[in-house]
Amino acid sequence: MSTPERFIDGIGNLAVQGAVARIELTVIEKLPLQDETPQLAVAERLVMSVDTMLRLYQGLGEVVGQMEGKGLIKKREDTVVKN
């Protein structure tokens, strides 16, 4: 059996209600013109237990650490915006 895959352009709302976490996955609804902001639409929602969300967080952190170790990405320096 084939598992469906979907490309996601962004993350929408993140929410935890009780023991359930919800993560909205968004896609660009229409390609914007040069100076326009892309219009995003919710394509899917990941719904999971908080325990599963924490395992996802840990796993993503490990992958990011491996990518940093290989020089594929660099950690951003926090910048302070002055008014």
Summary of the structure (lengths in Angstrom):
residues: 83
radius of gyration: 16.7
end to end distance: 55.4
largest distance: 55.4
contacts: 149
relative contact order: 0.16
helix: 24%
strand: 36%
